[in-house]
Amino acid sequence: MQRIEYPLLSPSLGSQKTLVGFHFGTPGARPKVYIQASLHAEELPGMLVAHHLRQQLEAAEKAGPLRGEVILVPAANPIGLSQRLNHRPLGRFEFDTAQNFNRHYPDMAAAVLTDAIPRMGADAKANVRTVRQLVGQWLNQWQATSELDSQRRQLLLLSHDADLVLDLHCDTEAVMHLYSEEACWPPFEPLARLLGCQAVLLAKESGGGPFDERLSGLWWQLAAALQAAGVKAPLPQACASTTVELRGEADVSHDHARQDAQAILAFLAHAGVLHAGAPATLPPLACQPTPLAGSQTLRSPVPGVLVFLVQPGATLAVGDVVAEVIDPTAPAAARVHEVRAEVAGVLYAAVRERYVVSGGEVGKIAGETPFRSGDLLGA
């Protein structure tokens, strides 16, 4: 194992933040797996999982050389970790730009298309190597002019040539679930089984340029652009990436973290990264994937005290009451408003706050039928 510090661009005199990466295995070995935690800096379960995963990877490396390469970044957002206001961590949006730390990553497929067109040939593996080289060159030439962009650039430099990418997040209150692009589901079905995911949300592209989708989207988007340009060369889906939602923000415990780290380690063994004996028997899927476009975000049209009648993980039918919003100042007839499910499915996430404003979010239900379009992710 090698620990490497990566300094970010200094935004002001006397200020310097650093990303830390832990490198396991031999650089360049395949498969390469990149794992990061807490890109939304107040989402801490992934950081604790990374702590336990690091210990398990060190033990695996001592037991014998890894077949592949693993890069682990336990705290992927030192900028957000430093942001506090009124004693509260605010690590989802950067103070300076108000940008979400997990949006606005560059379109790498568009960045390398022109250079890729004349270099694609009949050998699919050679094409993958060429694209990874072009992307690496483009990232090295990218002159970041802000601390935030220097952080984005460094995270992509570490991950752009990975075969598998796990971005560890959490919701406010939630059950275990994951988001991924449709092209990435087959490689991650074993992970969903091992983690016991109660919801899996898939989209061809969710919009907004999140970290994970820029990595997996690079391949299918570039393949489509090459085809549109008349280049018939084969280009496989060389990276599968996913956002793993490790329950809720308060679910920071050693028991959860050890369990989740062990599940990820078993996934790495299944993916051929670690030396292992006979393949472990995979548990059954706890849920079937549903389209992200079928996810309903529950909202309250009225303000008041929010009281949940069901908890995350509950299976709901259309019309079921999820929560009540109570206005103790209203006339008796208008004092209680019921928030009802408009789609059938699993309530996989809920808000933490128990006071909601008009139009405020209450929770999310994983429905089976797509009904939304455009950008599918929230702020």
Secondary structure, DSSP 8 states (H G I E B T S, - for coil): -EEEEEE----STT---EEEEEEEE-TT-SSEEEEEE-SSTT--HHHHHHHHHHHHHHHHHHHS--SSEEEEES-S-HHHHT-EETTEE--SB-TTT--BTTS----HHHHHHHHHGGG--S-HHHHHHHHHHHHHHHHHH----SHHHHHHHHHHHHHTT-SEEEEEEEESEE-SEEEEEGGGHHHHHHHHHHHT-SEEEEES--SS--HHHHHHHHHHHHHHHHHHTT---------EEEEEEEEETT---HHHHHHHHHHHHHHHHHTTSS--SS-------SS--EEGGGEEEEEESS-EEEEESS-TT-EE-TT-EEEEEE-TTS-GGGSEEEEE-SS-EEEEEE-S-SEE-TTEEEEEEEESS----S--S--
